[in-house]
Structure formats: structure tokens, C-alpha cells
């Protein structure tokens, strides 16, 4: 266990640890800027060219399986968040230097800080299952059914909570440090700086959940017990202090900028999708945009010939400019608390009241009129049934598909065929179904959650005998 130091080093020294270009899982230490293409740029490139990132193209942002063009998927959302994150990080780094005189470590420029957050933002949803948050709820609910509950009783407390409180954020960390890209081990082997910025919740499920918690009030966490050693290694590399709120680590300061970038896109872009799907009116959304801009409608001159889409784009751009400026001011004003790991709340809680109000109004409007819209509810019920069908089919292999289990009780024809579908995934990651039920479950979840919405829907339909059903 790491201990929090009694006295903190200088900000420049702390930033030299936090912007570490060492690759997690790699023995060799790399210099951050040995060429024009830095180690952090390589992180970004690795993510862009990864299979898991491509899969986000047909994964739900807010609206599952929508056929309407122009509605955001997890891919387009992640790209937009990465752009905002880069702007936030570059401006924050410049303001830290100009206003506080805290220079960045040698060899690190504001542009480098920008690309670290840009890469982290690109990956922030990479572990999400099909159908977005509805998919997370479906997985948690499934593990509370009678048969899975019987199996879960044989697992440790840590292992049970990973499944009962299943989190896409933890799946993302598992994917980045274990599953994706590298032919031997170590996942993508991203830099510690990028992984630190990626980790919004650098703690295990046990730090914020309990087996008996209401499963609709699950607290977020960022690492499964299976990757606990990698989290410890990452925290040691970055010199992250222990959290004062729980038995985990404090966030990397740049993770606050990632969170802010995600919230900005959530508050602005997702509401625009609501208009395009006739869930919201222009007036409802424009009112919030003006709140975020900090001006009255009469003071913002928009050409009369503008369409609704053009007007929203213009207002959105102004709102984003103010939000980026306000959030980076909050980052600089609270830099000491960020470095010490003691900041309470998000950066938005330290912004101007009108900004806080605008963000809260946007979230409230989305909850009331988008997330509870009948068409979305129907699609989420379908998504729940779809994932339960896949889990019902594949998950029993976790406790019947190992070599020792098959020698005691022969697998049915259906189980043999299901294992045949699963086998290419296991082979790619050099894994087998073993006597470790917990790891078997995670391997099967890797397979199911790695599908995009359309793949999951199609396979679920086929397993129920509906051949050729397409979306």
C-alpha cells in the first residue's frame, strides 16, 4: 500500500511525475519528446487504430440502434470530447505557466498536455458495453438472477462486487492494460500520463459499493479486482496520493479536464440530438445555451436567415468558448488542491454560478425529456432483453466450459457450439476457460461487451431462432 507523503514536493516536480511518459507494462523507459511525434501522440495513434475504438462507431451514445443520420454514436461523441479535452488541457497548461509561474517539466509543452488529455478523452468510453448505460444495467441485473447468484456465492467479496456493480469504466481500463493491441501482454501499453488522465475513478468496486447495496444506486469505480496490480503500478508511477474519501487513489488532475470535456459535450451536443429526434424544442435548448453563454438573447446577434441547425451551432460554439475559459480558470485557481488530491466535486462546482446552473439545467432537461422518452425506454427494454439472452447463452460456459468441468459432465451440443463461437476470442487473447470462474466470467464479458449494438442484437436474435434478422 502506498502512503501519502507528509510534505508535497514543488508543483513542477509533481507535474514531472504526473506527465510521466513511461509505458505501463513496458520495461523500457521512453523520453517524451525524442521526435516531433511524442510518446503521447503515439498513444493517440494507437487508440485511433485499435479495434475497440472502431467498435464505438455502432455503440450507443444516448439513443440505441437509431437509424437517423447525424445522431451521435460513442465514436462521434468520443471524437468531440477529445477536441474539447485538448483545448481545455492546452489552455490550462498555458494559464498555469502565465498566471502562476508554475512551469511545466523540461521537454513538456502545453501542446503535449493537450494531446495527453485528447488521447485519454478518445478512450474514455472504450469499455462501454453495447447499448450504453442500459447495457451496464442489464449486466448488473443479470448477475442478481437466481442461477448467477448461486455461482457468485463461490467468489470472493471483490469478485462479486465487480459483477454486481459492473462498470464500463473498469472494463475500459481492463481493455487498455490487458486486452487490446499488444501481441504478448500489457494491453496497448499507453503512457502512464494518458492512463492517469483516463482514470476518472482510480479505485476498486469495494471502495464505493457493497454486496447488499441497491443495484440501481451503484457507485462508479474504475478498476476490476483482476487489474488491481496494474492500478497500483500506475499510481506508483504517477505518485498519486491516497484519497481522503476512500481506500483508493486521488484522481490525476488531468482527469478533471476529461470529466469536464465529457460534461460539456453531454450538456450541449446530446441536447441537439434531442431536437433532431423531436424530443426537445429549439426554445428549450436555446434557453440553456444562453445561460451557458452568460448573455441575454437580445444581446446575441444571429443572422435572420439561419436555420435551426445553424443557430444551434452558433450558440453552441459561443457556449463552448465560455465553458473552456471558465473551466480552465477553475483548474488554475484550484491547482494546489488538484495536486494534493483534495479537490471536492468536479471543476464545474468551482465555476461561475451561471455555468453551474446551465450545466445542471441541461442534465435535468435530458433526464426528463430524453432519457425517459417512450421511444428510448422501448429501445432500452429491447437492449436489456438482448443482453440477457447473450448472457443466458454464454455465461454458463464460465462454470461448465473448463477442461476439468467437461471431463466430469459432458457439454451439451448447444454449449459446444457456443464455445465454438467464443473460441476465436479466447485464442486471440491466448486464454482458456479454466477452473477460475471469476476470470472465465470476465473473459466472456470481454467477448460480449466488445460487440457493437448491431452485432449484439443480431446474435441475440439468431440464438432465439430468428435467422437473418437485421437492424
N, C-alpha and C positions, 0 to 999 in steps of 0.2 A: 504494500500500500504506500502511496506517495503521501508526503506530508506538506502542508502549506508552509512556505518559508516565513520566518519571523519578520524579516525585513525585505521589501521588494527591491530588486535592482533598478537601475535607471530605465526610463521608458525606451531609450534606444536599444539597450541590452535586451529588454523584454521583447521588443519587436524583432530583434535578430533571432530569437528563439521562435517566435510566432510565425515568422516568414521563412521558416526552415525549408530548404529545397530537397532535403533528404527524402528518398522514396521509401514509403512504408513497405516492408517486405523485401527490400533490396539491400545487399551488403555494402555495395559501393556508394559512397557519398558524392553527390554531384554539385558542381558550382552552379549557382542560379543563373549566371549570365556568361557562359563560355562562348556564346554566339548570339546573333540577332534573335534567333528563336530560342527563348529561355526555357528552362525546365517547366515553368508554369504554362507557357504556350504549348509545350508538348502534352501537358495534362489536358488542355482544351482539345487538342487534336485527337488524343486517344479516346476521349469521350465522344466526339463527333463521329468517329469511325467505328464505334462499338455497336454490336448487335442490339444490346439492351437500349441504347439511345434511339436507334431506328424504330424499335418496337413502340416507342411513345407516340409514333405517328398515328396509330389507331387505338390509343388508350384514352379513356375518358378524362377530360378536364372537369367539366361540370355536367355535361349532357351526354349520357351513354348512347352509343350507336346512332347518333344523329346523322341523317343523310343530307342535311342542309349545308351547302358550301359556305365557307367562311367562318364557321363556328370553330372555336378553339379546341384543339386536342392537347394532350400533355406535351407533345412535341413543340407546337407553336407557342404554348404557354411558357415552356422552359426556355425557348429562344428569346422571348420577350423579357422574361425575368433576368436572363443573363445580360441583356443590354442595359437594363436598369441597374443591375448589380455592378456592372463595370463602371457606369457613370458615378454611382454612389461611392465606390471604393476609390476611384481616382480623385474625386473632389475631396473626399475625407482625408486622403493622404496629403493632398496639397494644402488643405486648411490646417492640418496638424503641423506641417512644416512652417507655413507662413504666419500663422496666428500664435502658435505656442512655441515655436522654435525647436520642436522635437523632430530632429532629422531622422529619416529612415536609415536603416543599416547600410553600410557601404555596399554598393552594387545593386541596390534595390531602388527602383524609381516608382513614382505614382502609377505609371503605366503597368508595372509589374504587379502592384497591389490590385489594380483594376482587373488584370487577367486572372489572378487567383480567384477573386470573387466571381468573375464571369464564368470560369470553369466550374466552380462549386455550384453556382446557380443552374448551370446547364445540367448538373447531375442531381439537383435537389429532389426530383420526383422519380428518379430512375428505378427505384424499388417498388413503385406503386403497382398493385395487382390490377387485373382487368376491372373495368367499371369504377375506378377511382375509390373514393371513400366508401361507397356502397360495397365494394369488394372486400375492404377491410372488415366491415361489419359482418358480412356474410361468413368470412373465415372465423371470426371470433364466435359467432353464433353457432357455427357447426361444431366447434370443439366443446360446446356446452350440451350437446345432444347426448343421450344415454350411452351409446356404444363408445364414442370417443372419450367420454368422462371415465368410463371403466379403464381405458388404456392410460389416460392421464394420471390416474392414481398410482401407476407404477413409476412415474417420472419424478424428478426432484422438484423442489419448490421453484427454482429458477426456470427449469424447463417448462413446467406447467404455465407459468406466467407469460413466457414468450408466445405461447399459443393462444391462451385465453385473452391476452391483451394485444394480439398480433398487430404489428405496426409496419407500414410501408417504409418509414424512415429507417428502421432497423434492417429491413430487407435490402434497402439501398446500400447501407454500409457493408452488409454481408456480400452483396454483389460486387462492390468496388474493391474489397480487400480479399475476397475469396474466389468468386465465381468467374468473373469476366476477364477475358483477354490473354492473360499470360499462360504459356504452354506448360509451365511447371507448377508454380504456386505463387500466391501473393496477389491474386486478382489483377487489377490494372496497374498496380504499383504507382499510384499517384503520389505527388509530393505531400509531405505532412502538412504543409501550409494549406493546400487545397482541401485535403480531407478535414482539417480543423475547421475551415470556413464552412464546409459542407455539414458538419455535425451540429444541428440545431439542439439536439438533446444528447449530450455526451454522458449518458448513464444507462444502466440496465433497467429492465422492467421492474425488478424488485425495489428499485429506489423510489418508485412512484405508484405502485399498484399492489394489490393483494388478491389472493385467490378468490376471496369472498366478495370482492368489490362488485357493484352493479356493473355489468359489462357494457352498459350504454354510457358509462362515465369513466371510461378507460383513460388514464393519463399517458401522454405520449412519452416514448423513450426511443433512443437511437441506436441500440446495440443489443443483439441477441446474446445469450449466455455463451453460445458457440464461438463468438468473436470477442469475448471479454479480454483475452490476452492481447489482441490487436488494439483494442481501445486503450489498454494500459500502456502499450508501446507508443501509441500515438500521443497520449497525454504526456508521457515522459519526454518524448522528442520535442514537443512544443512548450514544455514546462507549464502546463495548465494547472492552476491551483485547484485544490479540492473545493467543492461547492459548500457554501454555508447553509444551504437549504436542504440538502440531502446527501446521501453517501455516493455521490458521483463527482464529476468534474465540472468546473465552471466552463461556460462557453468560451470559445475563441472569440475575440472582439469582432472579427470579420463576419462571424455567423449572424450577428445582429444586423449587418447590412444585407446579408442574404435574406433574412426574415423580412426586412423592410421592403426589399425588392419584390418579394413574393406577395406581400400585402398590397403594395401599390398596384400590381397587375390585377390582383384579386378585386381590389376596390374599383378599378377603372375599366379594365378590359372585360371582366366577366359580366358587368352590368350592360355593356354594349351588346354582348351576346343575348342577354335577356330581351333587349329591344328587338333584335333580329328574329327572335323566336316568338315575338308577340306576348312575352310575359311581363314586360315593363313598357312604360311610355317614355317618350323623349323627355317630357317635362319632369318626370320623377328622377331621371338620371341627371339631367342638366342641372337641377337644383343642387344635387350633391357635388357636381363638378364645380359649380360657382363657389360653394362652401370651401372646397379644397383650394381653389384659386385665391380665395380671400377677397373677392370683389363682387359687387352687385351686377346683375345682368345689364343694367343700363350703362355701366362703365366699360363693358367689353364689346367692342365693335366687330360684329361679324357681317360679312357681305350678305345682302338680302337674297342673292341668288343661290346661296349654299344649300345643298341637300342636307337631310338629317344626318347622314353618314359623315359628310364633310364638316358639319357643325360640331358633331361629337368629337371628331378627330382634332379639330382646332382647340376645343375646350380641354380635351384630354392632354394635348401637348403642353398647354399652359399649366394645367394641374400638375403634371409630372415635373415640370421645371421647378415649381414651388416646393413640391414634396422632396425632390432630390436636395434642394438647397436647405430646407428645414431639417431634414433627417441628418444631413452631414453636419449641420450646426450642432444638433443634439449629440452626435457622435463625438465631436471635438470637446464640447462642454462637459461631457461625462467620460472623457478618455481615461482619467485616473481610476474610476470605478470599473470601467471595462477591463483595464489591465489587471486590476486586483481581483476581478471575478465577483464583484459585489453589486453590480448594477441590478436594480429591481425593475421588472417589467420589460417591455420592448422599447425601442427607441421612440416609438410614437407616443408613449406615455410621457416623454420628456420634450415633446414638441408643443408648438403653439396650440391653444385651445381650439381654434377653428379647424386645424388639421386633425386633431383628435376627434372632434365632432364629425367631420366629413368622413373619416375612415369608419367610425362607428355607425354612422348612418348608412354607409354603403353596405357594411356587413349585415346590418339589420334588414335592409331592403332585400338583400339577396336571400336571407333566411326566410323572410315572409313570403316573397313572391316568386323566387326561383327554386329554391331547394324544396319547397312544399307545393310546387305547381303540380296539378294532377298528372300531366304528361310525364314529368320527371319521376314522380312517385311510381307510376306504372312501369317505367323502364327500370327503376331500381328494384322493384319486386321481381321483374324478369331476371335481372342480373343476379339477385340472391338465389333464385331457383337454379340458374345456370351454374354458378359456382358450387352450390350444394350438390348438384348432380356430378360434377367433376370430382369433388372431394369424396362423395359416397363411392364412386367407382375406384379411384386410385389410392385413397388413403389407407384402406385395409392392407395394401401391399407392405406398408411400413411395419406391420406386425405379423404378416404371413408370408412375405416375399423373400426373407433371408434364407441363406443356404440351410441353416440349422432348422428353420421352420418348415421348409419344403421337404426335408427328409422325414420329418415327423408326420406331417399331414400334407398329402399331395395337393397342389393348387388346382382349382377348377379350370375348365377351359377358358372361361371369361377372364380369370386372373392371369392366366398365361398370356392371353392376347393383350391385356392391359400392360403387363410387364414388357411385352414386345414394343408397345408404343413408348413406354418410359425409357427403355434401354438406351436409345441413342443419346438422350440427355445425360444419363449416368456415365456412358462411355466417354462423352466429350469432356466431362469433368473428372474422369478417372475415379469414379466412385462405384460402390456396390451397395446393395441392400444388406445390412449386417445385423448383428444382434442388438445394436444400439438403436432402439425405437425412436428416440428423440432425433438423432441425426437422419434416420430414414424419413421421418416426417418432414424435416427441413428440406431434404433433397427433393421430395415430392412437391412441397410448396414452391421450391425454386422452379420446378417444371411448370406448375400451374400458373403461378404469378408471372412467369416470364412470357406468357401468351398475351397477345393484344386482345381487345374486346371481340373482334370478329373471329379470331381463332378459337377463343374460349366458347363463344356462342355456338359456332359450327360444330365443334367436337361434342359439346353437351347435347346438341340436337341429335347427332349421329349415335351417341351412346344410348339415347332413348328410342332409337329405331326410326328416326326421321331422316332418311337418307337424302342428301343433296340439298338440305335446307340452307339457304344463303341469306346474308344480310347485305 
